[in-house]
Amino acid sequence: MEVKNKDKIQFVIQNEAKRSEESQLFLLRFFLRLNDNIRRLYNNRNIIFFFLNLILILNLTSCGVRKSIKHVPDVKQYSLEIPKIKTINDSTFSFNQNYLTKNKHQLWELYIKGNALQLGYNNGALTQDLLQKQEEIFFSKVEGFVPSKFKQKLLRGFLKWYNRKMYLNVREDLQAELYGLSQYSSDKYDFIAPKFRRAMYLHGAHDIGHAMQDLMVVGCTSLAVWNENTEDGDLLIGRNFDFYVGDDFAKNKLIEFVEPENGIPYLSVSWPGMIGVVSGMNKEGITVTINAGRSKIPLAAKTPISLVTREILQYAKNIDEAIAIAKSRKVFVSESILVGSANDKKAIIIEVSPDNFGVYKVENSSTIFCTNHFQSEAYKDDKRNQKQILESHSEYRYEKLQELLQDNKKLDPEKMASILRDKSGLKNEKIGYGNEKAINQLLAHHAVIFSPQKKLVWVSSNPYQLGEFVCYDLNEIFSDKRLKSGEFAKSELNIAKDPFVDSQEFENYEEFKFAHSEIQDAIDSDNMVLTDDFIPHYQSLNPDFWLVYYQSGKYYFKQKEYLKAKIEFERALTKEITTIPDRESIQKYLKKTFRKLR
């Protein structure tokens, strides 16, 4: 197999195994964080199978599990008109005053209205193709990780047991909406769970991903500034949602404009099949964004965080109401919820976990930062949070935000976009593209900028947060003006794409992701050998990133070329390494290499 780059440089990879079809930087992070744990789990697989079998037995005897798998929400109280979708063109569909369209920036825009059940049906009917595609992307990955039918049966038993309490902790109206949406899910995955229960599982799965903070596959960043820190004194909020599970998953970004029968109209940015909110703003100017905190592995699913934030958007008009809603819900992971408020003209952070609750407010300041650790008094002595600050990249990004605000005294939306796109380390050090210590890790599902008092929202288009930021005016969208114009975006206020996207460095980074999948395959395989010129070329694509030297060292170690491995591990240690556990992993490999060289 030959691979050529634009300069006609060739390198040949001798590979008897089938190469992975996807080149995903997510796998890079996933392998790094999971490798040691997976090996331990694999070596103890008999114990795991015993445990899963025990859960399967518990499923048969547990009253709670039996009740949960039989549960279906009572939707008789809701009036319902089964949607009859009108196809306007290949990317625009409608039903009454509900619409789905794709704009020129390849962002899907969905407008739905009605009671809880009707919202679900309208959403599902309009997005059915997208919804089923997202399901296929997600569950095909699960099938890839667990190909054995027997193990899949054990996994289904585990899901029944684990999610046995979720229905008791999700509002009835949200269950009705999920029920309506789930009617348009694929029949293909009914073997996993019935459609409604599967929709519930998927909303809990987002929280499980956040719970695995020892794996640290997410590293979101958000900030809010107001008064003297903005050009006009108004509140301004920016956030990167660094949640990446593959290029295919991120292709169909969905911007939802929801007008519920009860509550406040709102905008949400996520993906098809998601009624929860990870980034959003309502018509009253309340904004919510979520950032993962360090969690212990929960023993039962309760209220998914995205449904807590959905409730805040739908029903809160100010910060006090948002706090009251968050405090009333039982969550099963740790999360920071940055809440901005047009009515209060400021922002705060609600910090929730299964056993604690805190609110972080800044005193004598008009700036608040949120990365992936807690800041309120309630978590001052929390050991997990202290470990997160010490070992992860959260504190580094926090300090980088402080540095960027020193350089940008008065922010406007364009300057906020520049901060969200920043790829450098502290003091503008080059730390490699894709380093999780950067504000822009080049993996964001989306970035959003909110101007709550003006009711304006800017949403990034692909790739990552580098594409044009598309502007939406909620005052116009939730009015007759949108119906007359037929357009959602306020294009004259869009923020231009980042010039970096047209640079040679960006091309190199995209090629680096592909090359990384190749070297990872070689490390994992017993029968794959890279040509001599592959490693130098791979390193040249992202020369400031510690990971390329660590991966090169692991490859040489696998090939028993220990002197070369030693050189690469030592080079890796001279770079800006993402976390303390990452540094310790390199040092362990280096010690093993020294022993081999004796």
C-alpha positions as semicolon CSV with decimal commas, in nm:
position;residue;x (nm);y (nm);z (nm)
1;M;0,000;0,000;0,000
2;E;0,139;0,342;-0,097
3;V;0,051;0,675;0,055
4;K;0,149;0,998;-0,118
5;N;0,140;1,349;0,016
6;K;0,107;1,664;-0,190
7;D;0,486;1,690;-0,239
8;K;0,496;1,342;-0,389
9;I;0,683;1,210;-0,085
10;Q;0,611;0,838;-0,065
11;F;0,627;0,604;0,222
12;V;0,529;0,240;0,211
13;I;0,360;0,057;0,492
14;Q;0,381;-0,323;0,493
15;N;0,054;-0,421;0,656
16;E;-0,100;-0,768;0,658
17;A;-0,388;-0,647;0,872
18;K;-0,673;-0,438;0,739
19;R;-0,612;-0,067;0,799
20;S;-0,873;0,119;1,000
21;E;-1,110;0,311;0,775
22;E;-1,131;0,609;1,008
23;S;-0,845;0,841;1,101
24;Q;-0,971;0,985;1,427
25;L;-0,779;1,187;1,677
26;F;-1,031;1,061;1,930
27;L;-0,868;0,717;1,902
28;L;-0,535;0,879;1,981
29;R;-0,664;1,008;2,312
30;F;-0,873;0,700;2,372
31;F;-0,577;0,464;2,337
32;L;-0,352;0,678;2,552
33;R;-0,594;0,697;2,841
34;L;-0,734;0,346;2,812
35;N;-0,436;0,135;2,714
36;D;-0,321;0,031;3,060
37;N;-0,676;-0,010;3,189
38;I;-0,781;-0,220;2,890
39;R;-0,487;-0,455;2,934
40;R;-0,570;-0,500;3,300
41;L;-0,932;-0,563;3,213
42;Y;-0,836;-0,805;2,936
43;N;-0,611;-1,001;3,169
44;N;-0,895;-1,026;3,415
45;R;-1,168;-1,093;3,163
46;N;-1,288;-1,403;3,345
47;I;-1,359;-1,189;3,650
48;I;-1,544;-0,939;3,433
49;F;-1,754;-1,210;3,269
50;F;-1,836;-1,347;3,613
51;F;-1,940;-0,999;3,723
52;L;-2,154;-0,944;3,413
53;N;-2,314;-1,287;3,458
54;L;-2,389;-1,194;3,817
55;I;-2,559;-0,877;3,694
56;L;-2,755;-1,087;3,445
57;I;-2,879;-1,299;3,735
58;L;-2,960;-0,987;3,933
59;N;-3,162;-0,863;3,635
60;L;-3,387;-1,166;3,668
61;T;-3,440;-1,118;4,039
62;S;-3,435;-0,739;4,079
63;C;-3,773;-0,576;4,118
64;G;-3,622;-0,239;4,019
65;V;-3,490;-0,376;3,690
66;R;-3,820;-0,546;3,606
67;K;-4,010;-0,223;3,666
68;S;-3,770;-0,012;3,462
69;I;-3,772;-0,236;3,154
70;K;-4,153;-0,240;3,153
71;H;-4,183;0,135;3,200
72;V;-4,337;0,341;2,920
73;P;-4,442;0,702;2,981
74;D;-4,814;0,781;2,993
75;V;-4,873;1,007;2,693
76;K;-5,253;0,996;2,683
77;Q;-5,276;1,347;2,829
78;Y;-5,112;1,498;2,518
79;S;-5,291;1,582;2,194
80;L;-5,102;1,459;1,890
81;E;-5,104;1,512;1,516
82;I;-4,888;1,254;1,338
83;P;-4,652;1,464;1,121
84;K;-4,685;1,440;0,745
85;I;-4,356;1,570;0,614
86;K;-4,341;1,784;0,302
87;T;-4,016;1,760;0,108
88;I;-3,924;2,101;-0,038
89;N;-3,583;1,993;-0,167
90;D;-3,314;1,739;-0,073
91;S;-3,217;1,937;0,238
92;T;-3,535;2,121;0,338
93;F;-3,844;1,961;0,494
94;S;-4,151;2,096;0,670
95;F;-4,464;2,007;0,865
96;N;-4,706;2,287;0,953
97;Q;-4,477;2,548;1,115
98;N;-4,196;2,299;1,184
99;Y;-3,889;2,299;0,960
100;L;-3,560;2,125;0,896
101;T;-3,307;2,273;0,655
102;K;-2,933;2,269;0,590
103;N;-2,765;2,607;0,543
104;K;-2,477;2,686;0,311
105;H;-2,232;2,627;0,597
106;Q;-2,354;2,265;0,624
107;L;-2,526;2,324;0,959
108;W;-2,867;2,163;1,004
109;E;-3,133;2,399;1,144
110;L;-3,444;2,255;1,309
111;Y;-3,748;2,454;1,425
112;I;-4,014;2,265;1,622
113;K;-4,309;2,368;1,838
114;G;-4,587;2,200;2,036
115;N;-4,656;2,005;2,353
116;A;-4,396;1,761;2,487
117;L;-4,517;1,462;2,285
118;Q;-4,570;1,667;1,971
119;L;-4,217;1,810;2,001
120;G;-4,077;1,458;2,004
121;Y;-4,282;1,346;1,704
122;N;-4,202;1,660;1,505
123;N;-3,832;1,626;1,584
124;G;-3,822;1,257;1,493
125;A;-4,027;1,288;1,175
126;L;-3,817;1,575;1,039
127;T;-3,476;1,437;1,139
128;Q;-3,546;1,065;1,090
129;D;-3,267;1,004;0,838
130;L;-3,017;1,201;1,046
131;L;-3,134;1,035;1,369
132;Q;-3,094;0,686;1,230
133;K;-2,755;0,774;1,085
134;Q;-2,632;0,893;1,427
135;E;-2,765;0,574;1,585
136;E;-2,579;0,366;1,330
137;I;-2,254;0,556;1,390
138;F;-2,281;0,513;1,766
139;F;-2,397;0,152;1,785
140;S;-2,166;0,029;1,509
141;K;-1,879;0,144;1,729
142;V;-2,026;-0,052;2,019
143;E;-2,057;-0,360;1,798
144;G;-1,697;-0,311;1,689
145;F;-1,576;-0,305;2,049
146;V;-1,800;-0,597;2,150
147;P;-1,834;-0,829;1,846
148;S;-1,929;-1,140;2,045
149;K;-2,306;-1,205;2,059
150;F;-2,264;-1,355;2,406
151;K;-2,081;-1,050;2,535
152;Q;-2,342;-0,825;2,373
153;K;-2,606;-1,011;2,571
154;L;-2,410;-0,950;2,890
155;L;-2,376;-0,583;2,797
156;R;-2,752;-0,554;2,745
157;G;-2,803;-0,707;3,087
158;F;-2,564;-0,456;3,237
159;L;-2,745;-0,164;3,072
160;K;-3,078;-0,283;3,212
161;W;-2,934;-0,303;3,560
162;Y;-2,732;0,019;3,543
163;N;-3,016;0,234;3,409
164;R;-3,283;0,086;3,636
165;K;-3,338;0,415;3,825
166;M;-3,314;0,662;3,538
167;Y;-3,687;0,674;3,460
168;L;-3,754;0,769;3,823
169;N;-3,531;1,076;3,783
170;V;-3,640;1,216;3,446
171;R;-3,934;1,456;3,420
172;E;-4,252;1,305;3,275
173;D;-4,277;1,570;3,001
174;L;-3,920;1,497;2,889
175;Q;-3,999;1,125;2,887
176;A;-4,302;1,197;2,668
177;E;-4,083;1,395;2,429
178;L;-3,825;1,116;2,417
179;Y;-4,104;0,866;2,354
180;G;-4,225;1,067;2,054
181;L;-3,872;1,108;1,917
182;S;-3,793;0,739;1,965
183;Q;-4,079;0,632;1,736
184;Y;-3,856;0,732;1,445
185;S;-3,550;0,538;1,561
186;S;-3,420;0,248;1,356
187;D;-3,563;-0,103;1,401
188;K;-3,212;-0,235;1,346
189;Y;-3,109;-0,187;1,708
190;D;-3,421;-0,312;1,882
191;F;-3,215;-0,611;1,998
192;I;-3,025;-0,372;2,229
193;A;-3,341;-0,229;2,386
194;P;-3,685;-0,109;2,276
195;K;-3,679;0,234;2,112
196;F;-3,789;0,446;2,410
197;R;-3,552;0,276;2,654
198;R;-3,272;0,305;2,398
199;A;-3,330;0,681;2,373
200;M;-3,303;0,705;2,752
201;Y;-2,983;0,498;2,747
202;L;-2,825;0,730;2,489
203;H;-2,889;1,038;2,701
204;G;-2,726;0,862;2,995
205;A;-2,434;0,748;2,779
206;H;-2,318;1,108;2,744
207;D;-2,285;1,128;3,123
208;I;-2,103;0,795;3,144
209;G;-1,844;0,934;2,903
210;H;-1,797;1,231;3,135
211;A;-1,782;1,004;3,439
212;M;-1,472;0,834;3,302
213;Q;-1,256;1,131;3,393
214;D;-0,958;0,910;3,469
215;L;-0,970;0,851;3,092
216;M;-1,009;1,226;3,029
217;V;-1,142;1,211;2,672
218;V;-1,311;1,549;2,709
219;G;-1,166;1,887;2,802
220;C;-1,416;2,167;2,743
221;T;-1,341;2,535;2,798
222;S;-1,583;2,825;2,859
223;L;-1,564;3,184;2,979
224;A;-1,790;3,482;3,043
225;V;-1,702;3,853;3,054
226;W;-1,911;4,164;3,115
227;N;-1,894;4,532;3,221
228;E;-1,543;4,672;3,167
229;N;-1,425;4,352;2,996
230;T;-1,642;4,387;2,684
231;E;-1,654;4,657;2,417
232;D;-2,014;4,755;2,496
233;G;-2,034;4,643;2,860
234;D;-2,281;4,365;2,781
235;L;-2,241;4,006;2,893
236;L;-2,050;3,790;2,642
237;I;-1,993;3,414;2,672
238;G;-1,778;3,174;2,470
239;R;-1,744;2,797;2,486
240;N;-1,563;2,509;2,313
241;F;-1,744;2,176;2,337
242;D;-1,450;1,937;2,304
243;F;-1,647;1,616;2,279
244;Y;-1,526;1,411;1,983
245;V;-1,628;1,061;1,885
246;G;-1,527;1,068;1,521
247;D;-1,556;1,278;1,207
248;D;-1,881;1,110;1,102
249;F;-2,049;1,187;1,435
250;A;-1,953;1,556;1,407
251;K;-2,066;1,599;1,045
252;N;-2,434;1,654;1,116
253;K;-2,435;1,936;1,369
254;L;-2,791;2,026;1,459
255;I;-2,907;2,368;1,579
256;E;-3,250;2,329;1,738
257;F;-3,495;2,614;1,783
258;V;-3,760;2,482;2,019
259;E;-4,089;2,653;2,105
260;P;-4,249;2,438;2,377
261;E;-4,616;2,469;2,467
262;N;-4,510;2,522;2,829
263;G;-4,200;2,721;2,910
264;I;-3,954;2,946;2,728
265;P;-3,842;2,908;2,363
266;Y;-3,472;2,821;2,333
267;L;-3,183;2,736;2,102
268;S;-2,966;2,427;2,151
269;V;-2,656;2,308;1,964
270;S;-2,592;1,933;1,957
271;W;-2,668;1,636;1,726
272;P;-2,973;1,446;1,595
273;G;-3,153;1,240;1,861
274;M;-3,046;1,468;2,148
275;I;-3,322;1,654;2,337
276;G;-3,085;1,740;2,622
277;V;-2,875;2,058;2,608
278;V;-2,495;2,084;2,612
279;S;-2,482;2,442;2,479
280;G;-2,785;2,668;2,456
281;M;-2,968;2,994;2,523
282;N;-3,335;3,073;2,581
283;K;-3,537;3,375;2,471
284;E;-3,501;3,530;2,819
285;G;-3,123;3,536;2,773
286;I;-3,037;3,245;3,004
287;T;-2,740;3,044;2,869
288;V;-2,608;2,704;2,975
289;T;-2,287;2,523;2,887
290;I;-2,154;2,210;3,057
291;N;-1,796;2,113;3,144
292;A;-1,707;1,774;3,290
293;G;-1,554;1,742;3,636
294;R;-1,379;1,446;3,790
295;S;-1,628;1,179;3,897
296;K;-1,622;0,842;4,061
297;I;-1,782;0,567;3,855
298;P;-2,152;0,583;3,946
299;L;-2,342;0,267;4,042
300;A;-2,673;0,374;3,891
301;A;-2,788;0,627;3,634
302;K;-3,013;0,908;3,759
303;T;-3,081;1,242;3,588
304;P;-2,857;1,302;3,285
305;I;-2,687;1,641;3,308
306;S;-2,809;1,745;2,963
307;L;-3,169;1,704;3,080
308;V;-3,100;1,921;3,386
309;T;-2,968;2,197;3,160
310;R;-3,260;2,146;2,923
311;E;-3,497;2,208;3,216
312;I;-3,304;2,523;3,308
313;L;-3,336;2,661;2,955
314;Q;-3,704;2,578;2,928
315;Y;-3,810;2,719;3,266
316;A;-3,552;2,960;3,413
317;K;-3,554;3,338;3,362
318;N;-3,271;3,425;3,598
319;I;-2,977;3,278;3,788
320;D;-3,171;3,204;4,108
321;E;-3,428;2,998;3,915
322;A;-3,149;2,811;3,736
323;I;-2,983;2,726;4,069
324;A;-3,312;2,605;4,217
325;I;-3,374;2,372;3,922
326;A;-3,021;2,226;3,933
327;K;-3,046;2,176;4,310
328;S;-3,373;1,984;4,275
329;R;-3,227;1,712;4,051
330;K;-3,026;1,402;4,146
331;V;-2,733;1,367;3,909
332;F;-2,489;1,078;3,875
333;V;-2,177;1,255;3,749
334;S;-1,981;1,569;3,838
335;E;-2,032;1,866;3,611
336;S;-1,984;2,242;3,596
337;I;-2,277;2,433;3,446
338;L;-2,185;2,785;3,343
339;V;-2,506;2,991;3,352
340;G;-2,524;3,336;3,196
341;S;-2,820;3,567;3,249
342;A;-2,933;3,873;3,056
343;N;-3,161;3,973;3,341
344;D;-2,882;3,948;3,601
345;K;-2,619;4,083;3,357
346;K;-2,358;3,836;3,481
347;A;-2,264;3,465;3,487
348;I;-2,206;3,207;3,759
349;I;-2,104;2,840;3,769
350;I;-2,326;2,572;3,922
351;E;-2,112;2,275;4,033
352;V;-2,305;1,951;4,075
353;S;-2,207;1,598;4,173
354;P;-2,388;1,297;4,321
355;D;-2,296;1,394;4,679
356;N;-2,233;1,767;4,668
357;F;-2,357;2,098;4,528
358;G;-2,186;2,433;4,499
359;V;-2,223;2,769;4,328
360;Y;-1,919;2,970;4,222
361;K;-1,969;3,346;4,197
362;V;-1,691;3,595;4,131
363;E;-1,664;3,885;4,370
364;N;-1,540;4,226;4,254
365;S;-1,478;4,088;3,907
366;S;-1,656;4,080;3,572
367;T;-1,483;3,767;3,440
368;I;-1,545;3,399;3,507
369;F;-1,357;3,100;3,362
370;C;-1,463;2,736;3,349
371;T;-1,246;2,442;3,245
372;N;-1,267;2,096;3,407
373;H;-1,223;2,150;3,778
374;F;-1,447;2,293;4,050
375;Q;-1,390;2,634;4,210
376;S;-1,664;2,680;4,470
377;E;-1,615;2,658;4,846
378;A;-1,820;2,337;4,854
379;Y;-1,540;2,147;4,674
380;K;-1,244;2,310;4,848
381;D;-1,146;1,986;5,025
382;D;-1,265;1,745;4,759
383;K;-0,975;1,503;4,690
384;R;-1,090;1,410;4,339
385;N;-1,109;1,776;4,245
386;Q;-0,765;1,844;4,394
387;K;-0,623;1,556;4,193
388;Q;-0,790;1,691;3,881
389;I;-0,624;2,031;3,929
390;L;-0,284;1,873;3,994
391;E;-0,274;1,603;3,727
392;S;-0,494;1,710;3,434
393;H;-0,473;1,986;3,173
394;S;-0,763;2,180;3,328
395;E;-0,554;2,424;3,536
396;Y;-0,320;2,491;3,242
397;R;-0,612;2,594;3,018
398;Y;-0,749;2,808;3,302
399;E;-0,418;2,994;3,322
400;K;-0,413;3,029;2,943
401;L;-0,756;3,197;2,957
402;Q;-0,619;3,442;3,214
403;E;-0,324;3,514;2,987
404;L;-0,546;3,571;2,683
405;L;-0,770;3,810;2,875
406;Q;-0,464;4,013;2,971
407;D;-0,385;4,051;2,601
408;N;-0,747;4,126;2,502
409;K;-0,882;4,386;2,742
410;K;-1,224;4,449;2,591
411;L;-1,385;4,157;2,409
412;D;-1,635;4,156;2,126
413;P;-1,765;3,847;1,939
414;E;-1,472;3,849;1,693
415;K;-1,215;3,863;1,973
416;M;-1,402;3,591;2,160
417;A;-1,385;3,370;1,850
418;S;-1,009;3,433;1,835
419;I;-0,972;3,315;2,196
420;L;-1,174;2,999;2,129
421;R;-0,952;2,927;1,827
422;D;-0,620;2,978;2,011
423;K;-0,388;2,679;1,964
424;S;-0,081;2,796;2,159
425;G;0,040;2,719;2,508
426;L;0,128;2,957;2,787
427;K;0,343;3,252;2,672
428;N;0,249;3,154;2,313
429;E;0,467;2,844;2,332
430;K;0,425;2,597;2,046
431;I;0,286;2,284;2,213
432;G;0,177;2,090;1,905
433;Y;-0,160;2,076;1,732
434;G;-0,413;1,861;1,913
435;N;-0,256;1,910;2,256
436;E;-0,531;1,913;2,518
437;K;-0,353;2,193;2,702
438;A;-0,461;2,429;2,423
439;I;-0,792;2,617;2,429
440;N;-0,846;2,493;2,072
441;Q;-0,760;2,123;2,074
442;L;-0,870;2,079;1,711
443;L;-1,138;1,828;1,802
444;A;-1,436;2,040;1,912
445;H;-1,781;1,918;1,814
446;H;-1,878;2,285;1,818
447;A;-1,797;2,627;1,958
448;V;-2,062;2,883;2,054
449;I;-2,063;3,253;2,142
450;F;-2,359;3,404;2,329
451;S;-2,462;3,767;2,365
452;P;-2,753;3,717;2,609
453;Q;-2,874;4,078;2,634
454;K;-2,892;4,109;2,254
455;K;-3,026;3,750;2,223
456;L;-2,757;3,674;1,962
457;V;-2,582;3,338;1,923
458;W;-2,288;3,246;1,697
459;V;-2,233;2,876;1,613
460;S;-1,915;2,744;1,451
461;S;-1,924;2,553;1,126
462;N;-1,682;2,274;1,032
463;P;-1,404;2,197;1,069
464;Y;-1,404;2,210;1,451
465;Q;-1,435;2,581;1,550
466;L;-1,233;2,698;1,251
467;G;-1,518;2,749;1,006
468;E;-1,737;3,057;0,984
469;F;-1,937;3,137;1,298
470;V;-2,301;3,166;1,189
471;C;-2,512;3,424;1,376
472;Y;-2,871;3,371;1,497
473;D;-3,103;3,631;1,649
474;L;-3,350;3,466;1,887
475;N;-3,571;3,775;1,892
476;E;-3,628;3,734;1,519
477;I;-3,637;3,354;1,507
478;F;-3,911;3,328;1,769
479;S;-4,128;3,585;1,592
480;D;-4,329;3,635;1,274
481;K;-4,024;3,793;1,112
482;R;-3,857;3,456;1,060
483;L;-4,175;3,311;0,913
484;K;-4,185;3,591;0,655
485;S;-3,815;3,575;0,565
486;G;-3,790;3,195;0,577
487;E;-3,432;3,223;0,702
488;F;-3,277;3,144;1,038
489;A;-2,930;3,298;1,018
490;K;-2,845;3,668;1,048
491;S;-2,563;3,631;0,797
492;E;-2,446;3,993;0,801
493;L;-2,320;3,937;1,157
494;N;-2,130;3,614;1,082
495;I;-1,768;3,586;1,196
496;A;-1,520;3,490;0,923
497;K;-1,349;3,152;0,918
498;D;-1,004;3,115;1,074
499;P;-0,730;3,163;0,809
500;F;-0,552;2,867;0,969
501;V;-0,798;2,635;0,794
502;D;-0,638;2,724;0,458
503;S;-0,281;2,687;0,583
504;Q;-0,018;2,425;0,516
505;E;-0,003;2,356;0,889
506;F;-0,371;2,258;0,893
507;E;-0,318;2,025;0,596
508;N;-0,029;1,869;0,785
509;Y;-0,244;1,826;1,094
510;E;-0,515;1,645;0,900
511;E;-0,251;1,418;0,747
512;F;-0,104;1,370;1,095
513;K;-0,438;1,223;1,213
514;F;-0,424;0,972;0,930
515;A;-0,060;0,887;0,997
516;H;-0,134;0,847;1,366
517;S;-0,393;0,579;1,295
518;E;-0,126;0,395;1,095
519;I;0,137;0,404;1,369
520;Q;-0,122;0,303;1,628
521;D;-0,213;0,003;1,411
522;A;0,155;-0,087;1,388
523;I;0,198;-0,065;1,767
524;D;-0,105;-0,287;1,822
525;S;-0,023;-0,537;1,547
526;D;0,223;-0,825;1,553
527;N;0,265;-0,832;1,177
528;M;0,283;-0,472;1,060
529;V;0,611;-0,298;0,978
530;L;0,654;0,067;0,883
531;T;0,914;0,178;0,629
532;D;1,217;0,371;0,754
533;D;1,093;0,704;0,619
534;F;0,748;0,680;0,784
535;I;0,854;0,789;1,134
536;P;1,047;1,105;1,025
537;H;0,756;1,205;0,800
538;Y;0,502;1,141;1,076
539;Q;0,699;1,358;1,318
540;S;0,740;1,638;1,063
541;L;0,363;1,674;1,037
542;N;0,329;1,787;1,400
543;P;0,685;1,846;1,528
544;D;0,598;2,032;1,850
545;F;0,361;1,765;1,982
546;W;0,508;1,533;2,246
547;L;0,281;1,252;2,132
548;V;0,454;1,192;1,798
549;Y;0,778;1,107;1,979
550;Y;0,605;0,892;2,240
551;Q;0,426;0,695;1,970
552;S;0,748;0,660;1,772
553;G;0,922;0,532;2,083
554;K;0,651;0,275;2,145
555;Y;0,675;0,156;1,785
556;Y;1,052;0,114;1,806
557;F;1,014;-0,060;2,142
558;K;0,768;-0,302;1,983
559;Q;1,021;-0,367;1,705
560;K;1,293;-0,423;1,970
561;E;1,494;-0,128;1,839
562;Y;1,561;-0,010;2,192
563;L;1,825;0,254;2,121
564;K;1,590;0,433;1,880
565;A;1,307;0,396;2,132
566;K;1,523;0,557;2,403
567;I;1,596;0,858;2,183
568;E;1,228;0,910;2,105
569;F;1,111;0,880;2,467
570;E;1,376;1,132;2,573
571;R;1,262;1,371;2,297
572;A;0,901;1,336;2,414
573;L;1,003;1,439;2,765
574;T;1,142;1,771;2,631
575;K;0,799;1,876;2,499
576;E;0,490;2,020;2,675
577;I;0,324;1,697;2,793
578;T;-0,050;1,707;2,847
579;T;-0,090;1,547;3,192
580;I;0,115;1,404;3,478
581;P;-0,010;1,048;3,401
582;D;0,109;1,097;3,040
583;R;0,455;1,198;3,163
584;E;0,463;0,900;3,400
585;S;0,374;0,667;3,111
586;I;0,668;0,795;2,907
587;Q;0,902;0,760;3,204
588;K;0,789;0,402;3,263
589;Y;0,857;0,315;2,900
590;L;1,198;0,481;2,924
591;K;1,289;0,274;3,231
592;K;1,181;-0,045;3,052
593;T;1,396;0,061;2,756
594;F;1,702;0,116;2,976
595;R;1,658;-0,235;3,120
596;K;1,647;-0,379;2,770
597;L;1,967;-0,196;2,676
598;R;2,169;-0,340;2,966
